[in-house]
Structures are given as structure tokens and as C-alpha cells.
Amino acid sequence: MQSTGLIPARFLTIIAHLVLVIVIFWTREENIKMCLPENYSTSQYNDKDVEMIVALSITLGLFAVELVGFMGGVTMFMPFQGLLSTAAHSGAAISLAYFLFDQWPCQWYWYIFGFCSAFPAVMEIVYIIGILCFRKGY
């Protein structure tokens, strides 16, 4: 097996994405206030807060799935999953940096979530199920 730079790149982009999600979780109050109109009610704030907590919590859960598959060695040496994960998480890291510093609307987080967190995690689950269920004994 050839050693490539894809494995460390995948790990570093996943960790960069994870760090940005944690930072957004810690600073979500400021981000939520930027997403609301100038005169917002407490219920509007609470609704956006719950929405962001749910989105960020699901993202953290999907990180757990990806890290288990990667660190467990199930998908560590799969080039397509490595490339997909590296591209998605590097895109997420760049997008979330802009989300955080340029204070993008909160609804845009769902697009970043779908393309950069959910898609690679679903592919990771497909690979894990495929390997554990259909390649027993190999």
C-alpha cells in the first residue's frame, strides 16, 4: 500500500471543520443576533437558538460517525472516501470561517451542513455498512 498525503490531509480537514463548529457553538449568541431583524422578540431569538443548537449538535454527531470510521481504519485507506471527505471538510472549513467572520445568515448553515457534513457522513455510513456486512471474513 502506498503512503499518500490524503490520509493526513483528511484528518487535518476534519479537525479544522470540527474546531470551527465548536467555535460557532461557543459564539452562537452573536451569530443568532446577526441573523435576526433589528427589533426581534424573545421567541424569535429562542427559535433561532434552538435551530442552531440542533444543527450544530447533528453536525457533531456526524463527526463522531466519520471519526469512528476513519480512526477505526474502516475507511482510512479508501481513496474515494478520503478524497470526498477531504474536499467536503476543507470546503466546510473555508465556508464556516466566512460564516463566522462575515456573519452570514443562519439559514446558510444548513447548506454547508448538507454538502459538507451530511454527504460525507452518509457515504462513510454506506462504506462502513458495506464493509462490515458484505465483506465478513476478508
N, C-alpha and C positions, 0 to 999 in steps of 0.2 A: 504494500500500500504506500503510495507516495504521500509525503507530507506536504500539504499546501498551506497557504496563508488563509484559506477560507475558514478553517476551524477557529483560529484566534480572532479573526475579523467578526465572525458570527457571535462569538462570546462577547466581544467588546461592544458591538452594536446593541445586543440585547441588554447589556448592563447600562449602556448610555441611555437607552429608552426607559429602562426601569428607574434610573436616577431622576430623569425628567418627570416621569409620572409621580414619583414620590414628592418631588419639589412642588408640582402642581397641586398635589393633595394637601401639602402644608400651607400653600398660599392660595387656596381656593376661594377664600373670602374676598380677596382683591379681584380675582378673576370674575367672580359672580357679580360683584358690584359693577364691573365694566360691561357685563352682558345685559344689565337691566337698564330701563329708562332712567332719566334723571330723578323723577319722582316715582319711586317704586314702593309697593306695600310690603308688609312683612310676609304675607302669604306668597307673593311673587318671589321674594328672596328665598323663602323656605322651599318652594317648588324647585327653583334652580339649584339650591344646595343639595337637595335630595337627588336630583338628576345627575349632578356632578359626582356625588358620593357613589351612586350606583355605577356610573360609567367607569370611574377610577377603580372601584372595587372589582368589577368584572375584568378590567384590564390586568389587575394584579393577579387574579385567579388564572387568567390565560398565560401570564408569565410563569406561574408555577407549573402549568402543564408543559410549556416549552422547555423550561429548565430541567424538569424531570426527564423528559425525553432526550434532551441534549446531554446533560451531565450523566445520565444513566447509560449513555453510549448507544442508545437505540437508534438515534438519527444523527449521531455525531459525524459519521463518515459518509453520509448520503449527500452527494454533491448538489442535487437539485434542491433538496430541503435547505441545505446550507446557503446556497445562493439566494433562494427565495427569502429565507429568514434574514439574511444579511441586508438584502435590498430593502425589505419592508421595515426593518428596525432602524436602518440608517435614515430612510425617508421619514420615519416617525420621529427620530431624534431631531432632525432638522425642522420638521413641521412643528413639533411641540416647543422647540426653542422660540420659533416665531410666535406660536400661540401664547407662550408665557410672556415674552418681552414686548410684543406688539399688541397684546391683549385682544386677540381675535374673538369673535362672537362664540359663545359657549356651544352653539349648535354645531360648529365646525369640528368640535372634538369627536363627534360621532363618525364623521367621515374618516378622520385619522384613525379612529378605533377600528372601523370596519376594514379598511385597506391594510393597515399596518400592525394590528394586533390580532383581530379575529381571523383573518385569512391565513396567516402563517400558523396560528394555533390550531385551526381546523385541519390544516394539512399535516401538522405534527400528530394530531389525534388519528388521522387516517393512516399515517405511516406506523404509528405505534400499534394500532389495532391490526393492521395488515401483517406486521412482523410477529406480533405475539399470537395471533390467531391462525395464520396461514403458513407460517414457517417454523412450526414447532419441530424441535429435534435437529435443526440445522446449526 
